[in-house]
Amino acid sequence: MARRYWVLGGEYRDCRFDEVVPGTEEISGPFPDLTRARTEWTRLSFRDRLAATTRYVITQEARA
């Protein structure tokens, strides 16, 4: 099975990034390769450069 990548994130309550503000969660994907996931991560991360409490990460599905 091929690896698939996802971009997850949203707005957090504070800069500790412990708790996402309900309703702001975003999930993008799946992406067939890391390059495409990074492109989406860049788009989301720099969409609003002033949002200090917004964060996105790339994750990979576990292999079956």
The first five atom37 places (N, CA, C, CB, O) and aatype in JSON, in Angstrom:
{
  "aatype": [12, 0, 1, 1, 18, 17, 19, 10, 7, 7, 6, 18, 1, 3, 4, 1, 13, 3, 6, 19, 19, 14, 7, 16, 6, 6, 9, 15, 7, 14, 13, 14, 3, 10, 16, 1, 0, 1, 16, 6, 17, 16, 1, 10, 15, 13, 1, 3, 1, 10, 0, 0, 16, 16, 1, 18, 19, 9, 16, 5, 6, 0, 1, 0],
  "atom_mask": [
    [1, 1, 1, 1, 1],
    [1, 1, 1, 1, 1],
    [1, 1, 1, 1, 1],
    [1, 1, 1, 1, 1],
    [1, 1, 1, 1, 1],
    [1, 1, 1, 1, 1],
    [1, 1, 1, 1, 1],
    [1, 1, 1, 1, 1],
    [1, 1, 1, 0, 1],
    [1, 1, 1, 0, 1],
    [1, 1, 1, 1, 1],
    [1, 1, 1, 1, 1],
    [1, 1, 1, 1, 1],
    [1, 1, 1, 1, 1],
    [1, 1, 1, 1, 1],
    [1, 1, 1, 1, 1],
    [1, 1, 1, 1, 1],
    [1, 1, 1, 1, 1],
    [1, 1, 1, 1, 1],
    [1, 1, 1, 1, 1],
    [1, 1, 1, 1, 1],
    [1, 1, 1, 1, 1],
    [1, 1, 1, 0, 1],
    [1, 1, 1, 1, 1],
    [1, 1, 1, 1, 1],
    [1, 1, 1, 1, 1],
    [1, 1, 1, 1, 1],
    [1, 1, 1, 1, 1],
    [1, 1, 1, 0, 1],
    [1, 1, 1, 1, 1],
    [1, 1, 1, 1, 1],
    [1, 1, 1, 1, 1],
    [1, 1, 1, 1, 1],
    [1, 1, 1, 1, 1],
    [1, 1, 1, 1, 1],
    [1, 1, 1, 1, 1],
    [1, 1, 1, 1, 1],
    [1, 1, 1, 1, 1],
    [1, 1, 1, 1, 1],
    [1, 1, 1, 1, 1],
    [1, 1, 1, 1, 1],
    [1, 1, 1, 1, 1],
    [1, 1, 1, 1, 1],
    [1, 1, 1, 1, 1],
    [1, 1, 1, 1, 1],
    [1, 1, 1, 1, 1],
    [1, 1, 1, 1, 1],
    [1, 1, 1, 1, 1],
    [1, 1, 1, 1, 1],
    [1, 1, 1, 1, 1],
    [1, 1, 1, 1, 1],
    [1, 1, 1, 1, 1],
    [1, 1, 1, 1, 1],
    [1, 1, 1, 1, 1],
    [1, 1, 1, 1, 1],
    [1, 1, 1, 1, 1],
    [1, 1, 1, 1, 1],
    [1, 1, 1, 1, 1],
    [1, 1, 1, 1, 1],
    [1, 1, 1, 1, 1],
    [1, 1, 1, 1, 1],
    [1, 1, 1, 1, 1],
    [1, 1, 1, 1, 1],
    [1, 1, 1, 1, 1]
  ],
  "atom_positions": [
    [[0.84, -1.18, 0.0], [0.0, 0.0, 0.0], [0.89, 1.25, 0.0], [-0.96, 0.0, 1.22], [1.86, 1.33, 0.75]],
    [[0.54, 2.21, -0.84], [1.3, 3.46, -0.92], [1.05, 4.32, 0.31], [0.94, 4.24, -2.19], [-0.03, 4.26, 0.91]],
    [[2.02, 5.09, 0.68], [1.86, 6.01, 1.82], [1.0, 7.19, 1.39], [3.24, 6.51, 2.34], [1.08, 7.66, 0.26]],
    [[0.17, 7.66, 2.31], [-0.64, 8.84, 2.05], [-0.37, 9.86, 3.15], [-2.17, 8.48, 1.98], [-0.11, 9.5, 4.3]],
    [[-0.42, 11.12, 2.78], [-0.1, 12.21, 3.7], [-1.31, 13.12, 3.87], [1.11, 13.03, 3.19], [-2.12, 13.28, 2.95]],
    [[-1.43, 13.7, 5.04], [-2.52, 14.6, 5.4], [-1.94, 15.86, 6.03], [-3.53, 13.9, 6.36], [-0.88, 15.8, 6.66]],
    [[-2.62, 16.98, 5.87], [-2.26, 18.22, 6.54], [-3.38, 18.52, 7.53], [-2.04, 19.42, 5.51], [-4.55, 18.62, 7.15]],
    [[-3.01, 18.67, 8.8], [-3.98, 18.89, 9.88], [-3.64, 20.17, 10.61], [-3.99, 17.69, 10.86], [-2.47, 20.52, 10.74]],
    [[-4.65, 20.85, 11.09], [-4.37, 22.03, 11.9], [-5.59, 22.88, 12.13], [0.0, 0.0, 0.0], [-6.73, 22.44, 11.97]],
    [[-5.32, 24.11, 12.53], [-6.37, 25.06, 12.82], [-5.86, 26.13, 13.75], [0.0, 0.0, 0.0], [-4.65, 26.31, 13.94]],
    [[-6.81, 26.85, 14.33], [-6.47, 27.91, 15.27], [-6.47, 27.33, 16.69], [-7.47, 29.12, 15.15], [-7.41, 26.62, 17.08]],
    [[-5.43, 27.63, 17.44], [-5.31, 27.13, 18.81], [-5.65, 28.23, 19.8], [-3.88, 26.59, 19.07], [-5.61, 29.42, 19.47]],
    [[-5.99, 27.82, 21.02], [-6.39, 28.79, 22.06], [-5.25, 29.73, 22.44], [-6.89, 28.06, 23.3], [-5.48, 30.9, 22.74]],
    [[-4.01, 29.22, 22.43], [-2.86, 30.04, 22.78], [-1.62, 29.46, 22.11], [-2.67, 30.11, 24.33], [-1.7, 28.48, 21.37]],
    [[-0.49, 30.06, 22.36], [0.77, 29.66, 21.7], [1.4, 28.4, 22.27], [1.76, 30.78, 21.78], [2.49, 28.02, 21.85]],
    [[0.74, 27.75, 23.22], [1.21, 26.44, 23.67], [0.74, 25.34, 22.72], [0.72, 26.15, 25.1], [1.27, 24.23, 22.75]],
    [[-0.24, 25.65, 21.88], [-0.77, 24.73, 20.86], [-1.27, 23.42, 21.47], [0.29, 24.44, 19.82], [-1.05, 22.35, 20.91]],
    [[-1.94, 23.53, 22.62], [-2.48, 22.35, 23.29], [-3.93, 22.05, 22.89], [-2.4, 22.53, 24.79], [-4.34, 20.89, 22.89]],
    [[-4.69, 23.09, 22.56], [-6.12, 22.91, 22.33], [-6.58, 23.73, 21.12], [-6.92, 23.32, 23.59], [-6.4, 24.95, 21.07]],
    [[-7.18, 23.04, 20.16], [-7.71, 23.71, 18.96], [-9.04, 24.37, 19.3], [-7.88, 22.71, 17.78], [-9.85, 23.79, 20.03]],
    [[-9.26, 25.57, 18.79], [-10.53, 26.25, 18.96], [-11.58, 25.46, 18.16], [-10.45, 27.77, 18.48], [-11.42, 25.27, 16.96]],
    [[-12.65, 25.01, 18.83], [-13.67, 24.23, 18.12], [-14.2, 24.98, 16.89], [-14.82, 23.89, 19.07], [-14.47, 26.18, 16.93]],
    [[-14.34, 24.23, 15.81], [-14.85, 24.8, 14.57], [-13.79, 25.33, 13.63], [0.0, 0.0, 0.0], [-14.09, 25.69, 12.49]],
    [[-12.54, 25.38, 14.09], [-11.46, 25.89, 13.23], [-10.59, 24.77, 12.68], [-10.6, 26.87, 14.0], [-9.65, 25.02, 11.92]],
    [[-10.89, 23.54, 13.04], [-10.08, 22.4, 12.6], [-10.14, 22.28, 11.08], [-10.56, 21.09, 13.27], [-11.19, 22.48, 10.47]],
    [[-9.0, 21.94, 10.49], [-8.93, 21.71, 9.05], [-8.15, 20.44, 8.78], [-8.29, 22.92, 8.32], [-7.13, 20.18, 9.41]],
    [[-8.65, 19.67, 7.83], [-7.97, 18.46, 7.38], [-7.92, 18.53, 5.86], [-8.7, 17.14, 7.87], [-8.95, 18.7, 5.21]],
    [[-6.72, 18.42, 5.3], [-6.56, 18.42, 3.84], [-5.87, 17.13, 3.44], [-5.74, 19.66, 3.36], [-4.93, 16.68, 4.1]],
    [[-6.34, 16.54, 2.38], [-5.72, 15.32, 1.89], [-6.76, 14.29, 1.55], [0.0, 0.0, 0.0], [-7.95, 14.58, 1.58]],
    [[-6.33, 13.12, 1.23], [-4.97, 12.63, 1.28], [-4.15, 13.09, 0.08], [-4.96, 11.13, 1.37], [-4.68, 13.37, -0.99]],
    [[-2.84, 13.15, 0.29], [-1.89, 13.48, -0.77], [-1.02, 12.25, -1.03], [-1.01, 14.73, -0.38], [-0.63, 11.56, -0.09]],
    [[-0.72, 11.98, -2.29], [0.03, 10.77, -2.63], [1.52, 10.84, -2.31], [-0.14, 10.47, -4.07], [2.21, 9.82, -2.26]],
    [[2.02, 12.06, -2.1], [3.45, 12.19, -1.79], [3.69, 13.39, -0.9], [4.28, 12.31, -3.09], [2.85, 14.29, -0.78]],
    [[4.87, 13.39, -0.27], [5.22, 14.44, 0.68], [5.33, 15.8, 0.02], [6.52, 14.1, 1.37], [5.01, 16.81, 0.65]],
    [[5.77, 15.85, -1.22], [5.9, 17.13, -1.92], [4.56, 17.83, -2.04], [6.52, 16.93, -3.31], [4.46, 19.03, -1.8]],
    [[3.53, 17.1, -2.41], [2.19, 17.71, -2.54], [1.64, 18.11, -1.18], [1.22, 16.73, -3.22], [0.97, 19.14, -1.06]],
    [[1.91, 17.32, -0.15], [1.48, 17.68, 1.2], [2.18, 18.96, 1.67], [1.75, 16.52, 2.19], [1.56, 19.81, 2.3]],
    [[3.47, 19.1, 1.37], [4.21, 20.31, 1.76], [3.68, 21.54, 1.03], [5.71, 20.14, 1.47], [3.64, 22.62, 1.6]],
    [[3.28, 21.37, -0.21], [2.7, 22.49, -0.96], [1.41, 22.97, -0.27], [2.4, 22.08, -2.42], [1.2, 24.17, -0.13]],
    [[0.57, 22.04, 0.14], [-0.66, 22.4, 0.85], [-0.35, 23.0, 2.21], [-1.59, 21.17, 1.0], [-0.99, 23.96, 2.62]],
    [[0.63, 22.43, 2.92], [1.03, 22.97, 4.22], [1.48, 24.43, 4.07], [2.16, 22.12, 4.86], [1.12, 25.28, 4.87]],
    [[2.27, 24.7, 3.05], [2.75, 26.07, 2.8], [1.59, 27.0, 2.51], [3.74, 26.09, 1.62], [1.53, 28.11, 3.04]],
    [[0.66, 26.55, 1.68], [-0.5, 27.39, 1.34], [-1.3, 27.74, 2.6], [-1.4, 26.67, 0.32], [-1.67, 28.9, 2.81]],
    [[-1.58, 26.75, 3.42], [-2.36, 26.99, 4.63], [-1.59, 27.8, 5.67], [-2.79, 25.66, 5.25], [-2.15, 28.71, 6.28]],
    [[-0.32, 27.49, 5.85], [0.48, 28.15, 6.88], [0.7, 29.63, 6.6], [1.81, 27.47, 7.01], [0.76, 30.44, 7.53]],
    [[0.81, 29.99, 5.34], [1.1, 31.38, 4.99], [-0.12, 32.13, 4.48], [2.18, 31.44, 3.96], [0.01, 33.26, 4.0]],
    [[-1.29, 31.52, 4.58], [-2.54, 32.17, 4.15], [-2.79, 33.43, 4.96], [-3.73, 31.19, 4.29], [-3.21, 34.45, 4.42]],
    [[-2.55, 33.36, 6.26], [-2.71, 34.53, 7.13], [-1.47, 34.61, 8.02], [-4.03, 34.43, 8.0], [-1.43, 33.99, 9.08]],
    [[-0.5, 35.34, 7.6], [0.79, 35.39, 8.3], [0.72, 36.02, 9.69], [1.77, 36.14, 7.47], [1.64, 35.86, 10.48]],
    [[-0.35, 36.72, 9.99], [-0.46, 37.39, 11.29], [-1.11, 36.51, 12.36], [-1.26, 38.67, 11.14], [-1.22, 36.93, 13.51]],
    [[-1.54, 35.33, 12.01], [-2.23, 34.46, 12.96], [-1.21, 33.63, 13.74], [-3.24, 33.53, 12.22], [-0.85, 32.52, 13.34]],
    [[-0.74, 34.17, 14.86], [0.31, 33.51, 15.65], [-0.17, 32.21, 16.29], [0.82, 34.44, 16.73], [0.66, 31.37, 16.64]],
    [[-1.46, 32.03, 16.44], [-1.97, 30.83, 17.1], [-2.55, 29.82, 16.11], [-3.03, 31.21, 18.11], [-3.28, 28.91, 16.5]],
    [[-2.23, 29.97, 14.85], [-2.65, 29.0, 13.83], [-1.46, 28.14, 13.45], [-3.25, 29.72, 12.57], [-0.36, 28.65, 13.2]],
    [[-1.69, 26.83, 13.42], [-0.58, 25.9, 13.13], [-1.12, 24.72, 12.33], [0.1, 25.42, 14.45], [-2.24, 24.26, 12.53]],
    [[-0.27, 24.25, 11.42], [-0.58, 23.07, 10.62], [0.6, 22.11, 10.66], [-0.91, 23.45, 9.15], [1.75, 22.53, 10.77]],
    [[0.31, 20.83, 10.58], [1.34, 19.8, 10.55], [1.03, 18.81, 9.43], [1.44, 19.06, 11.93], [-0.11, 18.69, 8.99]],
    [[2.07, 18.12, 8.98], [1.9, 17.05, 8.0], [2.02, 15.74, 8.74], [2.95, 17.15, 6.84], [2.94, 15.54, 9.54]],
    [[1.09, 14.85, 8.49], [1.14, 13.52, 9.1], [1.04, 12.46, 8.01], [0.01, 13.35, 10.14], [0.55, 12.73, 6.91]],
    [[1.5, 11.29, 8.33], [1.52, 10.19, 7.38], [0.72, 9.03, 7.95], [2.98, 9.74, 7.05], [0.82, 8.73, 9.14]],
    [[-0.08, 8.4, 7.13], [-0.83, 7.23, 7.6], [0.13, 6.11, 7.95], [-1.84, 6.77, 6.53], [1.17, 5.94, 7.32]],
    [[-0.24, 5.35, 8.95], [0.55, 4.17, 9.31], [0.39, 3.11, 8.23], [0.12, 3.62, 10.7], [-0.69, 2.96, 7.65]],
    [[1.43, 2.39, 7.97], [1.36, 1.31, 6.98], [0.55, 0.16, 7.55], [2.77, 0.82, 6.57], [0.63, -0.17, 8.73]],
    [[-0.23, -0.44, 6.67], [-1.06, -1.59, 7.09], [-0.23, -2.85, 7.19], [-2.23, -1.8, 6.11], [-0.76, -3.91, 7.53]]
  ]
}
